Amino acid sequence: MKRIVDIYRKDQRSQVLWTYIVSLGGDGSHPSLEDFKQEALRLAVLDKRDTMANLDAYVHLEIIQ
């Protein structure tokens, strides 16, 4: 299952910093919205967007194919 996740800085919620398409659940599991959020934040930190303490994420509800 794939979902779009927008990454923001906590102090600038009106401005999207980056957007990820996160794919989880290919193993038959049923990931929660929080799982998608945490994976996108992990990727943002790996991509050096900022530190985890300064970032937040919004998971879009629609599932993409």
Stockholm file with secondary structure:
# STOCKHOLM 1.0

chainA/1-65         MKRIVDIYRKDQRSQVLWTYIVSLGGDGSHPSLEDFKQEALRLAVLDKRDTMANLDAYVHLEIIQ
#=GR chainA/1-65 SS CEEEEEEEETTEEEEEEEEEEEECCTTSCCCCHHHHHHHHHHHHHHTTSCCGGGEEEEEEEEEEC
#=GC SS_cons        CEEEEEEEETTEEEEEEEEEEEECCTTSCCCCHHHHHHHHHHHHHHTTSCCGGGEEEEEEEEEEC
//
